[in-house]
Amino acid sequence: MPPTVPASASRLLHLVERVAAYAQGKGYGATTVQQEVKLLQSLLRTEPKLAIDIGGNIGNYTAELRKRNPSLEIHTFEPSVTNIAALSTRFHNDSLITVVPLALSDRAGSATLFSNEPGSGLGSLTKRNLEHFNIAFEAVEAVNTIRFEDYWSESLQGRPLDLVKIDIEGHEFAALNGFGRALDATKILQFEFGGCNIDTRTYFQDFWYFFKERNFETFRITPLGAEKLTRYKESDEYFGTTNYIAANKR
């Protein structure tokens, strides 16, 4: 038999690996809404007037935006009927928050929202394989999709977009491909990357070159702040939940 690594040494090495990755922001993005919004606004440097929350779920990100910006206009996209009801109830007294009951993609049409249960934060337009977590994606819901460029030009009249957040469980890249001219009008954009991208077969490399070619700088959100990424590295393909910021250099 070949020599094997002792179990105690293996556990220690894996712990060191996780701690080092976490300090770089890799896997840091599960419950960091306050840090995300704080860093997003610090890079903007001006008071935001219009924000877009794509993948609103039950509204925690929208609520944090409102907490920091009492006069901010927010448009929150969420396709789940369960969550649309929750958002409508939560923000019914706020005239500056618009709940948009649609999913964003690279085309307008219809799709299926898969999840482990109605209203789940895991809901995705891809039926994920989470057998390794003993999670079955058996709940399904028919939803409508739209390209963001269409909404931006028709409902927002092509206005500048101060803050955009995209967290749609592996379909962030598809949504970005539906931004079209709206991306030029976007100042700061946050997107999530993680295990969902295994299921959708999208990689951080896709995002890196997408933003690089469009004159955006890319940052990774870490416990210590926003780390500017100056080049793509294969070690960036880390599938623990991680959040990134793309800042328009124009």
C-alpha positions as CSV (number, residue, x, y, z in Angstrom):
1,M,0.0,0.0,0.0
2,P,1.2,3.5,-0.7
3,P,1.8,5.7,2.4
4,T,-1.3,7.6,3.5
5,V,-1.7,11.0,5.2
6,P,-2.6,10.7,8.9
7,A,-6.2,11.7,9.5
8,S,-5.2,14.4,12.1
9,A,-2.7,15.9,9.7
10,S,-5.3,15.9,6.9
11,R,-7.8,17.7,9.1
12,L,-5.3,20.3,10.1
13,L,-4.3,21.0,6.5
14,H,-7.9,21.4,5.4
15,L,-8.5,23.8,8.3
16,V,-5.6,25.9,7.3
17,E,-6.8,25.9,3.7
18,R,-10.3,27.0,4.8
19,V,-9.0,29.8,7.1
20,A,-6.7,31.1,4.4
21,A,-9.4,31.1,1.8
22,Y,-11.9,32.8,4.1
23,A,-9.5,35.6,4.9
24,Q,-9.3,36.2,1.1
25,G,-13.1,36.4,0.9
26,K,-13.5,32.9,-0.6
27,G,-16.5,31.3,1.1
28,Y,-17.1,34.5,3.1
29,G,-20.3,35.5,1.3
30,A,-23.1,33.5,3.0
31,T,-24.4,36.0,5.6
32,T,-22.6,39.3,4.9
33,V,-25.3,41.7,3.7
34,Q,-24.2,44.6,5.9
35,Q,-20.5,44.3,4.7
36,E,-21.6,43.9,1.1
37,V,-23.7,47.1,1.1
38,K,-21.1,49.0,3.1
39,L,-18.3,48.2,0.6
40,L,-20.5,48.8,-2.4
41,Q,-21.3,52.3,-1.3
42,S,-17.7,53.1,-0.2
43,L,-16.6,52.4,-3.8
44,L,-19.5,54.5,-5.2
45,R,-18.4,57.5,-3.1
46,T,-21.6,59.5,-3.8
47,E,-25.1,59.3,-2.5
48,P,-27.0,56.7,-4.6
49,K,-30.3,57.6,-6.2
50,L,-31.3,54.4,-8.0
51,A,-30.5,50.8,-6.9
52,I,-31.5,47.4,-8.4
53,D,-31.8,44.3,-6.2
54,I,-31.9,41.2,-8.5
55,G,-32.8,38.1,-6.5
56,G,-34.6,39.9,-3.7
57,N,-35.8,36.8,-1.8
58,I,-37.5,38.1,1.3
59,G,-35.9,41.6,1.1
60,N,-32.9,41.6,3.5
61,Y,-30.6,43.3,1.0
62,T,-33.3,45.8,0.0
63,A,-33.9,46.5,3.7
64,E,-30.1,47.2,4.3
65,L,-30.1,49.5,1.3
66,R,-33.0,51.4,2.7
67,K,-31.5,51.5,6.2
68,R,-28.5,53.3,4.8
69,N,-30.3,55.4,2.2
70,P,-33.7,56.8,3.3
71,S,-34.3,58.5,-0.1
72,L,-33.0,55.7,-2.4
73,E,-35.3,54.4,-5.2
74,I,-35.0,50.6,-5.3
75,H,-36.4,48.1,-7.8
76,T,-36.3,44.5,-6.4
77,F,-36.7,41.5,-8.8
78,E,-38.0,38.3,-7.4
79,P,-39.9,35.5,-9.3
80,S,-41.1,33.3,-6.4
81,V,-44.8,33.8,-5.6
82,T,-44.1,33.1,-1.9
83,N,-41.3,35.7,-1.7
84,I,-43.2,38.2,-3.8
85,A,-45.9,38.1,-1.2
86,A,-43.3,38.5,1.6
87,L,-41.7,41.5,-0.2
88,S,-45.0,43.2,-0.8
89,T,-46.0,42.9,2.8
90,R,-42.6,44.0,4.1
91,F,-42.3,47.1,2.0
92,H,-46.0,48.0,1.3
93,N,-45.6,51.4,3.1
94,D,-42.4,52.3,1.1
95,S,-43.4,54.1,-2.1
96,L,-39.7,54.2,-3.3
97,I,-39.5,50.4,-3.4
98,T,-40.9,48.6,-6.5
99,V,-41.2,44.8,-6.3
100,V,-40.9,43.3,-9.8
101,P,-42.3,39.8,-10.0
102,L,-39.9,38.5,-12.8
103,A,-36.7,36.5,-13.2
104,L,-33.9,38.1,-15.1
105,S,-32.1,36.2,-17.9
106,D,-30.5,36.7,-21.3
107,R,-33.9,36.4,-23.0
108,A,-37.5,37.2,-22.4
109,G,-39.9,34.2,-22.0
110,S,-40.8,31.6,-19.5
111,A,-38.8,29.3,-17.3
112,T,-39.1,26.9,-14.3
113,L,-37.9,27.9,-10.9
114,F,-36.6,24.9,-9.0
115,S,-36.1,24.7,-5.2
116,N,-36.2,22.5,-2.2
117,E,-39.3,24.3,-0.9
118,P,-41.4,27.3,-1.9
119,G,-39.7,30.5,-1.2
120,S,-36.3,28.9,-0.6
121,G,-33.2,31.0,-0.8
122,L,-31.8,28.2,-2.9
123,G,-34.3,28.7,-5.7
124,S,-32.7,28.5,-9.1
125,L,-33.6,28.4,-12.8
126,T,-31.5,25.2,-12.9
127,K,-32.4,22.0,-11.1
128,R,-29.3,21.7,-9.0
129,N,-27.8,18.4,-7.8
130,L,-27.5,18.8,-4.1
131,E,-27.6,15.1,-3.2
132,H,-24.3,15.5,-1.3
133,F,-26.2,17.8,1.1
134,N,-29.2,15.5,1.2
135,I,-31.3,18.3,-0.4
136,A,-33.8,17.4,-3.1
137,F,-34.9,20.0,-5.7
138,E,-38.5,18.8,-6.1
139,A,-40.4,22.1,-5.8
140,V,-41.1,23.7,-9.1
141,E,-42.8,26.9,-10.2
142,A,-43.5,28.5,-13.6
143,V,-42.0,32.0,-13.9
144,N,-41.5,34.7,-16.5
145,T,-38.1,36.0,-17.5
146,I,-37.1,39.4,-18.9
147,R,-33.9,41.0,-20.2
148,F,-32.8,43.7,-17.8
149,E,-32.0,46.0,-20.8
150,D,-35.7,46.0,-21.7
151,Y,-36.8,46.9,-18.2
152,W,-34.1,49.6,-18.0
153,S,-35.1,51.3,-21.2
154,E,-38.9,50.9,-20.8
155,S,-39.5,51.3,-17.1
156,L,-36.5,53.2,-16.0
157,Q,-36.1,55.4,-19.1
158,G,-32.4,54.6,-19.5
159,R,-31.5,56.3,-16.2
160,P,-28.0,55.9,-14.5
161,L,-27.8,52.9,-12.2
162,D,-25.9,53.7,-9.0
163,L,-26.0,50.2,-7.3
164,V,-26.9,46.8,-8.7
165,K,-26.8,43.5,-6.9
166,I,-27.2,40.1,-8.6
167,D,-27.8,37.0,-6.5
168,I,-29.8,34.5,-8.5
169,E,-28.3,31.1,-7.7
170,G,-26.0,30.4,-10.6
171,H,-27.7,32.5,-13.3
172,E,-25.9,35.7,-12.7
173,F,-23.9,35.4,-15.9
174,A,-27.1,34.9,-18.0
175,A,-28.6,38.0,-16.4
176,L,-25.5,40.0,-17.2
177,N,-25.8,38.9,-20.8
178,G,-29.2,40.5,-20.8
179,F,-28.0,43.9,-19.5
180,G,-26.9,45.2,-22.9
181,R,-26.6,49.0,-22.9
182,A,-27.7,49.1,-19.3
183,L,-24.3,47.9,-18.2
184,D,-22.7,51.2,-19.5
185,A,-25.1,53.0,-17.3
186,T,-24.2,50.9,-14.2
187,K,-21.7,52.5,-11.8
188,I,-21.2,49.7,-9.2
189,L,-22.4,46.1,-9.5
190,Q,-22.2,43.2,-7.0
191,F,-22.6,39.6,-8.0
192,E,-22.4,36.3,-6.1
193,F,-20.4,33.2,-7.2
194,G,-20.4,29.8,-5.6
195,G,-21.6,26.2,-5.7
196,C,-24.5,27.1,-8.0
197,N,-22.0,27.9,-10.7
198,I,-21.0,24.2,-10.7
199,D,-24.6,23.3,-11.7
200,T,-24.8,26.1,-14.4
201,R,-21.2,25.4,-15.6
202,T,-20.2,29.0,-15.4
203,Y,-16.8,30.0,-14.0
204,F,-15.2,33.0,-12.4
205,Q,-13.1,33.3,-15.6
206,D,-16.3,34.1,-17.5
207,F,-17.1,37.0,-15.2
208,W,-13.5,38.3,-15.1
209,Y,-13.2,38.7,-18.8
210,F,-16.8,39.9,-19.2
211,F,-16.1,42.9,-16.9
212,K,-12.5,43.4,-18.1
213,E,-13.6,43.7,-21.7
214,R,-16.2,46.3,-20.6
215,N,-13.8,48.5,-18.7
216,F,-14.8,47.5,-15.2
217,E,-12.5,46.8,-12.2
218,T,-13.2,43.7,-10.1
219,F,-13.0,43.4,-6.3
220,R,-13.6,40.5,-4.0
221,I,-15.4,41.2,-0.8
222,T,-13.4,39.9,2.2
223,P,-13.7,40.2,6.0
224,L,-11.0,43.0,5.8
225,G,-12.6,45.0,3.0
226,A,-12.7,45.0,-0.8
227,E,-9.6,43.3,-2.4
228,K,-8.9,44.6,-5.9
229,L,-8.1,41.8,-8.4
230,T,-5.5,42.8,-11.0
231,R,-5.5,39.6,-13.0
232,Y,-7.3,36.3,-13.4
233,K,-5.9,33.2,-11.5
234,E,-7.2,29.7,-11.7
235,S,-7.2,29.6,-7.9
236,D,-10.0,32.1,-8.1
237,E,-12.3,29.3,-9.1
238,Y,-13.5,28.8,-5.6
239,F,-17.0,27.4,-5.2
240,G,-17.8,28.4,-1.7
241,T,-20.2,31.4,-1.6
242,T,-18.2,34.5,-2.6
243,N,-19.2,38.0,-3.5
244,Y,-17.6,40.3,-6.0
245,I,-17.9,43.9,-6.9
246,A,-17.5,45.3,-10.5
247,A,-16.8,49.0,-10.6
248,N,-17.2,51.0,-13.9
249,K,-14.0,52.9,-14.7
250,R,-15.8,55.2,-17.1
